Amino acid sequence: MEVKIGVQNAPREINIESAQSPEEIEKAVAAALGGTEKLLVLSDEHGRKVLVPAERLAYVEIGEPSKHKVGFGAL
């Protein structure tokens, strides 16, 4: 699952490939924004954790990883 996280006052977004389901990611974001958690904690495919302070979240985009086209085709 591809996750893009926008952080306030940061010029770049955080992009991770996560093995978590979209529902698990939504629950983690909702808990962080709801005030029950102070950090948004997500794990990537390699087991590394990404920690973002909840008060600095600008947006979170959850989607399938983009498939790269392979081969030649007519433009």
Buried (B, 14 or more C-beta within 10 A) or exposed (E): BEBEBBBEEEEEBBEBEBEBEEEBBEEBBEBBBEEEBEBBEBBBEEEEEBEBEBEBBEEBEBEEEEEEEEEEEEE
